[in-house]
Amino acid sequence: MRMRIRTAVSTLTLVGTALFAPGVGLATSTDAFAVTKLTQAQATAMFSAAGITWSSSGGCSNRNVSTCTSFDQLNQATAQGAVTLKHASGCAINITGGTETGHASGTYSHWNGYKLDYSKNTCLNNYVHNSFSYIGLRGDGYPQWQAASGNIYADEGTHWDALYYSCGC
């Protein structure tokens, strides 16, 4: 009898968890579009653990100063995308732009936590060119490559502008 009750409770717990987990089961329209936002400390801890560096021309992390490199309000999937890129490519990754003001606006913008800028280097350049599909020029004329995950890397001349729809490369 105890075994049946334990099995029934376990089953109900699993079903309940699946039904009400964000983005799964009976999600409401607001749940379906919810993203997890990180603090500066959470993002830098993730990046440090993965061996990812960051820098800013202003030597700061204030979200409201354009010369800073901020990760405040960065989407967790964006941070995970950077970590995935680091592990998949084996390249040095240095972030030069995050959620700070001064970037182009829009839904999938730096400010809204969907984008990171990376310093260019031979390893990263080769990885993007050889691992992703060239998809043509962006509206502003910069060439773009798309990963199988849907994420897009634009070569903005001095750096890579990476747009993360998901946590994959």
Buried (B, 14 or more C-beta within 10 A) or exposed (E): EEEEEEEEEEEEEEEEEEEEEBEEEEBEEEBEEEBEBBEBEBBBEBBEEBEBEBEBEEEEBBBEBBEBBBBBBBBBBBBBBBBBBBEEBEBBBBBBBBBBBEBEEEEEBBBBBBBBBBBBBEEBBEBBEEBBEEEEEBEEEEBBBBBEBEBBBBBBEEBBBBBBBBBBB
